[in-house]
Amino acid sequence: MHYLIDDLHCKLDLRDNLGRTPMHRAVIKDKYATVQLLIEKGASLSIQDDIGETVLHWAIFF
């Protein structure tokens, strides 16, 4: 992740075909270190996916 963010400058809030960001995926997959890194790098916590769920909603589910 450090390489993708710091060296390749990948967009933190880029959405996939379900409207989910890397933060959504990290929360759903229980990747706590990745969640922490994305927060430190400024990833949004308020973006809604295609069904209207934010990262915080997914954190409650998982």
Backbone as a ProteinNet text record, in pm:
[ID]
protein_1_A
[PRIMARY]
MHYLIDDLHCKLDLRDNLGRTPMHRAVIKDKYATVQLLIEKGASLSIQDDIGETVLHWAIFF
[TERTIARY]
81.1	0	86.1	192.7	279.7	330.1	369.6	420	312	191.4	82.3	48.4	47	8.1	122.5	238.3	349.6	426.9	450.4	532.6	450.8	340.1	258.6	148.8	128.1	29	-111.2	-146.2	-280.9	-384	-498.6	-605	-664.1	-672.6	-721.1	-870.1	-944.5	-1089.7	-1145.6	-1063.4	-1108.5	-1211.6	-1319.4	-1427.7	-1423.1	-1466.9	-1475.7	-1616.1	-1648.5	-1777.7	-1895.9	-1870.9	-1976.3	-1977.5	-1894.3	-1886	-1803.3	-1730.8	-1652	-1509.1	-1455.9	-1319.8	-1225	-1094.1	-1000.6	-1030.7	-1080.8	-1116.2	-1231.8	-1333.6	-1443.5	-1388.6	-1304.5	-1250	-1165.5	-1085.2	-1000.2	-1084.7	-1191.3	-1280.1	-1350.2	-1404	-1476.3	-1385.3	-1259	-1163.6	-1086.3	-1124.1	-1057.8	-908.2	-868.4	-727.4	-699.1	-682.8	-671.9	-551.6	-438.5	-319.9	-344	-413.3	-444.9	-543.4	-643.3	-739	-664.6	-575.1	-498.6	-415.3	-348.7	-267.7	-354.2	-467.9	-555.7	-607.7	-639.2	-682	-568.9	-447.8	-332.2	-304.8	-330.4	-304	-419.4	-530.3	-639.5	-755.9	-770	-883.4	-1014.2	-1116.9	-1247	-1316.8	-1385	-1466.6	-1614.8	-1647.9	-1789	-1844.1	-1762	-1810.5	-1905.5	-2019	-2116.3	-2093.5	-2110.3	-2101.7	-2235.4	-2251.9	-2371.6	-2500.5	-2488.9	-2610.1	-2625.6	-2543.9	-2556.7	-2483.1	-2394.9	-2322.2	-2186.2	-2154.8	-2023.1	-1930	-1806.4	-1708.2	-1754	-1810.2	-1854.3	-1968.9	-2058.7	-2164.7	-2104.2	-2008	-1945.3	-1868	-1808	-1734.6	-1828.5	-1950.7	-2049.1	-2088.9	-2105.3	-2146.1	-2039.5	-1913.4	-1804	-1730.5
-118.5	0	125.7	123.5	241.6	273.3	170.2	189.4	249	195.3	245	390.4	422.7	558	657.4	623.9	719	728.3	615.8	615.9	630.6	560	565.7	671.1	727.9	834.2	791.7	668	619	699.6	720.6	797	716.3	778.4	710.4	681.1	763.5	751	705.3	639.7	584.2	475	472.4	376.8	260.7	144.7	26.9	17.7	-95.4	-111.1	-112.7	-126.8	-121.3	12.5	104.7	235.8	237	129.8	119	166	228.8	280.9	179.3	202.3	115.3	108.5	218.7	217.9	121.5	123.7	27.4	-115.3	-145.6	-281.6	-320.7	-228.2	-258.1	-287.7	-211.4	-234.3	-369.3	-397.6	-522.8	-643.8	-631.5	-742.9	-743.9	-656	-648.6	-622.5	-535.5	-499.6	-372.1	-388.8	-273.9	-185.3	-244.6	-164	-80.5	-137.4	-63.6	48.3	21.2	125.3	240.6	209.7	313.4	394.7	327.3	396.8	488.2	437.8	518.7	641.3	625.2	739.9	841.7	794.3	884	958.8	895.2	956.5	1043.5	1045	1136.3	1077.9	946.3	884.7	925.6	941.4	982.8	869	904.2	808.7	826.9	927.6	961.7	927.1	872.9	837.6	719.1	730.5	621.5	534.5	403.7	312.9	313.7	224.9	225.2	192.4	131.4	103.1	199.6	304.8	410.6	388.5	289.7	259.8	329.1	389.3	449.3	346.7	384	299.1	267.2	365.6	344.3	243.6	247.2	145.9	6.4	-9.3	-140.2	-184.8	-91.8	-127.5	-189.3	-142	-197.1	-338.5	-359.4	-491	-596.7	-557.2	-653.1	-629.2
0	0	0	77.8	80.1	-61	-133.3	-269.6	-359	-352	-436.1	-404.9	-276.5	-235.4	-252.4	-199	-196	-327.1	-391.5	-512.6	-640.5	-648.6	-770.6	-763.8	-645.2	-623.9	-667.1	-633.8	-665	-586.6	-647.2	-582.7	-467.7	-351	-231.7	-237.2	-307	-307.3	-441.5	-520.3	-647.6	-620	-698.8	-675.5	-773.1	-724.6	-811	-872.3	-932.4	-999.3	-902.5	-773.4	-672.3	-598.7	-644	-581.5	-454.3	-429.5	-307.2	-330.1	-227.6	-230.5	-165.9	-175.5	-103.6	46.9	103	245.1	271.4	186.3	200.8	201.2	103.8	90.3	211.2	260.3	375.9	499.7	519.2	633.6	619.8	502.2	479.2	499.7	461.9	472.6	605.1	699.7	831	820.9	732.7	714.9	795	925.8	1015.6	986.6	953.1	922.1	796.6	699.9	577.4	606.6	689.2	728.8	794.9	886.7	956	857.2	764.9	665	578.6	532.5	447.7	522.3	650.3	731	741.5	771.7	783.9	653.9	541.3	410.5	362.1	436.3	404	326.8	326	256.9	324.8	245.1	297.1	370	477.9	552.1	521.8	443.4	423.2	285	197.4	63.7	74.4	6.8	3.7	-118.7	-99.8	-214.3	-289.1	-386.2	-470.5	-395.8	-278.2	-200.4	-82.5	-82.7	16.5	147.2	151.3	274.7	277.2	390.5	409.6	473.6	487.4	554.8	697.1	764.8	902.7	909.1	810.9	805.2	793.9	703.2	683.2	806.6	878.4	1000.4	1104.1	1108.3	1202.1	1160.8	1029.8	979.5	1002.8	990.2	1000.8	1129.3
[MASK]
++++++++++++++++++++++++++++++++++++++++++++++++++++++++++++++

